[in-house]
Each structure stands twice: as C-alpha cells, then as structure tokens.
C-alpha cells in the first residue's frame, strides 16, 4: 500500500525536513510514503473572515485536485476520531480488503480545511484535543504511519 501525505505549506526548518525524510526512507519497506506540499494561500496582513474563507477554499481546491481517484482519504481534524497506534495499524491493514491501494492523509494550513475537503474524507482523525504546529504534526504523522506498519510487520519498533 502506498501512503501519501498532502500537507498545506512547506517545512521551514531543516530538522523537520530531516525527520520526515528519515520516516520516508524507513517506509520504503512498507509500500512507501510520499509527501506532497500544497501552496499556502496568501493572506493580507490583517485578513478578514472572508479573506480567510477564500484562502481555505483555495487550499481545499488544490488539495482535492491532487487526490488520487480511488484512494482512502483521511483528514486530520482536531474533532476527528482518536485512534491508538494499534488502531491506526488495524485501519491500514483493512484498507486493501476494502479495495484501497493508497491511503492519503491530509494536513491543512493554520486556518484549517474546507468543508469540501472534510466531505471528501472517508475518515477524520485526531491525534489529540490539543493543537500542534503543522510542521510537528507532519513529523508525528510520519512516525505514526511507520509505527503502524511496524506493528503489522511484527517488528521490535513498537514497544
């Protein structure tokens, strides 16, 4: 199974990029992990709610246009379903039986994701009711995908 992360924005610090690159490398044995970045919509200095709404809609359109046709789509939302690491592993294990060969995980920008994106998701996932920086969230998602695949493979990583 191919794993894809679609994320709004770029990783600005080298240590975030290096952490993600390490998990991308490790995921090579489990079908691969690809990270695609969506350009963050530009906002004026003091954006109005309408400006923010247009930016979120634009990012959402860009995100939706990059979704593979028959992929399982999971958006990360603070109100999403919380799963344990083993629960995420079980979900990934079930996807091929449900007809999916790709799993796409969506990380929105600092203003969230549009309702159109939420509607395109087969599932919404929350790592916590806490808010995390988007760059850290990307690293955390990479690690959890690697952990889930390690659980399914029965390796020593998950203890």
C-alpha positions, 0 to 999 in steps of 0.5 A: 500500500502506498501512503501519501501525505498532502500537507498545506505549506512547506517545512521551514526548518531543516530538522523537520525536513530531516525527520520526515525524510528519515520516516520516508526512507524507513517506509520504503519497506512498507509500500512507501510514503510520499509527501506532497506540499500544497501552496499556502494561500496568501493572506493580507496582513490583517485578513478578514473572515472572508479573506480567510474563507477564500484562502481555505477554499483555495487550499481545499481546491488544490488539495482535492485536485491532487487526490488520487481517484480511488484512494482512502482519504483521511483528514486530520481534524482536531474533532476527528476520531482518536485512534491508538497506534494499534488502531491506526495499524488495524485501519491500514491493514483493512484498507486493501480488503476494502479495495484501497491501494493508497491511503492519503492523509491530509494536513491543512494550513493554520486556518484549517480545511474546507468543508469540501475537503472534510466531505471528501474524507472517508475518515477524520482523525485526531491525534489529540484535543490539543493543537500542534504546529503543522510542521510537528504534526507532519513529523508525528504523522510520519512516525505514526504511519511507520509505527503502524506498519511496524506493528503489522510487520511484527517488528521490535519498533513498537514497544 
